[in-house]
Amino acid sequence: MEAGELMSKQIVAIDGPAGSGKSSVSKQLARDFDFGYLDTGAAYRALAWLVLEGFDKAQLETGDFETSFDYQVSTDPDNFWVKVGNQDVTEAIRSSEVSEAVSSVAQVSAVRSFMKRKTHEIAGSCTKPGIVIEGRDITTVVYPEAQSRILLTASEEVRLARRSKELSEVKNIHAQVTKRDASDSKVVNFTEAAPGVTLVDSTNLDFAQTVAVMADHVKTDLKAAQND
């Protein structure tokens, strides 16, 4: 995306570990600001799902997967769906098998480069005046030039409790979440705010309070960007 194109669309970049609340909070912020919403983690999960379906994982290293990975995702926070080709995989990519496989896929440098380009492509095609993009490296790698950059976190105890409610059918939540965090932290730092990134700790905040705090930061950031 060119600089002029970025200026015409307001970008809110939100990072955070699993269970920090970034997905639900990001969706609500998108609604409140009448922005689009983009879950970048869904793309990694969709590619992991494709590998589990029999796609040759060796092709990930060479980038040969790009033409075969027909990925589509909704940017409507109230009508979220994910497709690979003609198949709706919105529910399938949340399975425990995909959760176990996604980190190994996300660590491949060719995959991460492709996902960065894909994120810019999807964000650029959003018809809303702005878009809330959430993931693990959005504030630092994908959109370091975003007008608003926030790292949303919480204590491990609180994050695990929240994740357990979201994934009640998955066993060993603690092992799964800590393993995913440890694996992903090898390629991106999503636990400490980079320079210029606002840190919001939701440990002692409920959902409405977290949204309110985040919204205040976004308003301040967007106003500052307009005045530059």
N, C-alpha and C positions, 0 to 999 in steps of 0.2 A: 504494500500500500504506500503510495506516495505521500509526502508531507501534507500537501494541499488536500488530499483525500481524507487524511486523518483529521485535519482541522475542521472539515465539514461534518464529521461524525464524532460525537462525544463517547469516549471509551472509559469505562469503569472497570479496572482490573482488580480481581480479588483472588488471593491465594490463601492456602491454609491446609492443614493436615486433615485426615479423615475424622469426621465427627465434630469438626469445629463449627458446623452449621452453615458453611459457605454456600451450599446448593440452595437450601430453603431460603436463606437470607438474600441471596443473589436474585432469586426469582421474585421475591417480594419487592426488592429495590427496583427491578425492571418494571413491575406493575406500577409502583408509586411514581416513577419518573417517566412512564410511558416509553420505555426503552425495550430493545430486544434483549434476549437472554441466551447465552451460549455456555453450555457445559462441555469444556474441552476434554474432560476425563472420559466422556462417552465415546469419543473417537478412539482412544486407546483401548477401551473395553470392546468396542466393535471389532477392532483389528484382532484382539486376543480371541474373541469369539470365532472369527474367521479361521484363525490358526487351529483352534480346537475342532473346527468343522472339517479339517483336513488340508488347509492351505499350507504349503511348504514354508516353514519358518525360516529356512536358509535364505529365501528370497528377501527377507527383511533387511539383511545386512547389505545387500547390493542395491536395494531400492527398486527391485523388480516388482514389488507388490503394488506400486502406485497406480498402474493402469488397471489392475485387477480389483483394487479396493474402491468400489463404487459406494462412497459414504455420503449419506444425506442426514441432516439433522434439523429439527425445528428450532427457530429462534423465538417462538411464542411461549412465554412462561406459563400460559394457561392451556396450552395444547402441545405438550412436549412429546416428541417421538424421535426415534432413531431407526434408520433403514440402512441395510447393506444390499445394494441392488434393489430388487423388488420385495425383499423380505423385511418385515418389521421386526426388529430385534430389541425393542425398547425394554421388554421384560427379560429377555434372554441374557442380555449383557450384565444383569444384576445377579446372576447365579453365583454360587460359591465357587464353581469351577472357573468361571471367568475372573472372579476376584483373585483366585490363586495364580492365574496365568498372566494377569495384566502387567505386573511389574517387570517380568522378563522381556516383554514386548516393548514396554516404555523405555527401557534402558538402551535400546538400540539407537545409535546416533542418527542413522538414516531415517528411522521412524520419527524421531523428535524433529528433525529438519523438515520432514514432510508435514508433520502436524502443525508446525509454526506457519508454514505457507498456507495450509488448509484453513487454519484459524483466521488468518488475514483475509482469505478469500470469502469465507462465510460471513465474517463481520462486515466486509465491504458490500456484500449483497443484501444485508439487512436494510429494510426500507424505513426503519425507525430513525429518529434523529440521533440516537445513541444506542449503545449496547453494553450490557453488563456481562463480562467474560470471567468465568471462574475456573480455577485449576490449581496447579502447583508452581508453575514458573511464568505466569502471565505478567506479573509485576516486574520481573527481572530479565526475562529472555524474549518472550513473545511480544509484549507491549510495554517496554520500559519507558516509552514516550507517552503513555496513556495520561489523560488529564487527571484522573483519580486512581491512585494505587493504594490498596489496603491489604494487609495481612491479617486475616481473622484466625484467632487461635483460642485455645481453652486448655485447661489442665487435662492430663491424660485420663484421670478418673472420670471426669465429666464427658470427655470425648467418647470413651468406651461405653459409658451408659447410654449416650445418645445413639451411638452406632448399633448397640444391641436392640434398641427399639426399632431402628430402621431395617435391620436385618435379622429379625427374630428367628427366621428359619435356618440361619447359618450357625453352625456350632463353632466353638473356640474363637469367639469374636476377638478376644484379647490377643491371641496368637496371630490371627489374621491381620488385624490392624497394625500391631507393632512390627510384624514382618514386612508389611507393605510400606510403612513409614521408613523403616531401616533400609529397605531396598531402594526406594525412590530417593532417599537422601544422598545416595551415592552419586546421583547425577544432577540434583537440584536442591538448593537450600530453601525449604518452605517453612522453617521453624523460626527464623530470625528475619526481621524486617531489614531490607537493604536500604541504603541511603535514599531519602525521599519517599519512602513507603511508610504509611501510617500503620501502627500496630494497634489492633483492637482485641482485647482479651475478653471473651464472653463467659468465662468461668462462672461468674456470679451474676450473670444477666440472663433473663428469660428471652424468648424469641422476640417479643415486641420491643423490649429494651435494646436488644442487639440491633434490630432493624433501625430503631430511632437513632442510635449512636452512629451507625454506619451512614444513614441518610444525611445526618448533619455533616459528616466528613465529606461526603460526595458533593453536597451543595457548596460547601466552602471551596473544595478543589475546583469544581466546574466554574464557579464565579471567579476564582483567581485566574484560571486559564483564559477566561473571556477578557479579563483586564490586562493580560500580558500583551 
